Amino acid sequence: MNAQLKTVLLTVLTLSVFTIALVELSGVSSTALYNKYKIGNGGAHSHDPELSEVQRKENEAKNMPKTKIEFAEMRHNFGTIKEGEKVKHAFKFKNTGDQPLLVYNVVAGCGCTTPSWSKDLVMPGQEGEIQVEFNSENRPGHQAKNVLVYSNGQQESISIGFDVDVEKQ
């Protein structure tokens, strides 16, 4: 084999390996396999334990009977605070249905709002709460934020939220 043919073959091999590596790293191949044949996890990174926990809880909730969730308030007004302050509020809810309630995910609309909630089942007649913390740093002016609550309630997602006026420092 002459040197020119070896160079061409080596170049083709290198480009092929590079292309395969890019496809694998981008997740395109696993997403394509999942979309076409439902093989794998749809491009989700299996090493992310929080993501797999949310997916597991979502699957569990979707297989549970529907129930009723009622919030004591859907919106909270923090009033006026100074820029840089952090404020918290607990949105209380009750399972008014006759089946266990599972809140499997709570998603804030932006990074300035952090929700937290109990991952345990809320039995019929029992209450639970969703803590929402707002960080007003670099957020002057009126802020209206929403948080989506996902559960096995009759409505799969419910929006709760708050208003706050942030005085610039």
N, C-alpha and C positions, 0 to 999 in steps of 0.2 A: 504494500500500500504506500502510495506516495505521500509526502508531507502535506500537500494541499488538501487531499481527500481526508486525511486525519484531522486537520484543522476544521474543515467543514462539519464533519461528523461530531467532533467535540463541541463545537458551537451549537449545533442543533440539540445535542444532549443537554448542555448547560441551560439553554433557553427553555427546554421542556421541563426540566427539574425546577427551574425558577418559576415558571408558570404554575406548576402543580403546587408549589409551596405557597404562592400568593393566593390561590383559590382556597387552599386548606386554611390558611391563617385568617382569611376574610370571613370564613363561615359560609361562603356562597355554596359550597358543595353540600354541606349538611342541610342547609335550608332548602336547596333544590330537591334533595332526596326526600326530605320530610314533606314538602309540598306535593310531590308527585306520587310517592309511595307510602307516606306516613312512617318512614323509617327514621329512627333517631329522635332528637329532641328539638328539631326545628331551628338549629343554629344557636340555641341557648347554651351558655357555657356551663357545663355540668360541674365545674369546680366551684361555682358560686353557690354556697349553701343557703343563703338568704333567698335567692331566686327559686331554687328548687323547693324550699319550704313554702313559699307563697303559692307555687304551682300545686304542691301537694294539698295544701289547705283549700285552694280553689276547687280542685277535683273533688275533695271530700264534701265541700259545701254544695256543689252542684248535684251530688248524689243524695243529699239529704232532703227530706220533705221541706216544703216552703213553710215559713212562719211569719209572724208580724213583728216588726221593730218600730218603736215609737220613741222619738226624741222629745225631751222636756222643752228644748228650744232648738230651732234650726239655725238661728243667727245670734251672734253675741256682739255687743258693742263695747269695745275697750275704752271708748272715750278718747281723750287726748293724752299722749305720752311724749316724752322727749326722745329725739333720735338717739339710737344706741341702746335704748332700754329693751329688755326682753319681757314679754308678758305671756302668761299661760291661762288657759281656761279648760275646764273639764265639761265636755258635752255629755250629759247623762242620758241614757236610753234604757228602755224596758222591753223585754220580750213579752209582748201581749198575745202571742200566739199560743198554740198548744203543742209545739214541737221545739226541740233545742235550737238555739240560734248560734251560728258561727260567723263571727266577723273575721273574714280571712285576709282582708287587705284594706288599708286606708292610705290614700294617695293625695298629697298636697299639690297644689297648682304651681308652686315655685319653691326654690331652695330656702327662702326666708321663713318658711312655715314647716314645723316638724311635728308630725303626729305620733302618738304612741297609744297602744291599747292592749288589753289582755287578750291573749290568744286562746283562752279557755272557752268552753261552751257556756252559754248563758241559758239556763234552764227556763221553762215557761214561768212567768211571774217574777223572775229575778231581774236585777238591774246590772248594768255595766256602764263604763264610761270610756270616752276617747279624749285623751289629753292632747291639746293643740298648743304649741309654743310658737310665738312670732318674734323674730329678731328684727328690730327696726333699724339696724345699722345700714346706712346708705339708702334709706327708704322714706325720704321726707314727703309730706303731703298726705292726702286721704288714701288709705289702702283698703281694698275690699278683696278678701281672700276666701277661697273655697277649698274644701277637702271632700273627696269622694270616699264614701264608706261602702265597701263591698261585703255582702253577706248572703246567706240563704234566705233572706227575707223575700216577701212577695215582689218587692222592687229589688232587683239585683244590686243596684247602686243608688245611694241617696247622697245628695249634696248638703253639707252643712258648712257654715262659714262664719266670718266675723268682719267687722268694720273697725278701723282705728284711724285716728288723725295723728300724724307724727310731726311734731314741731321740729324744724331744722335747728341745729345747734349753731 
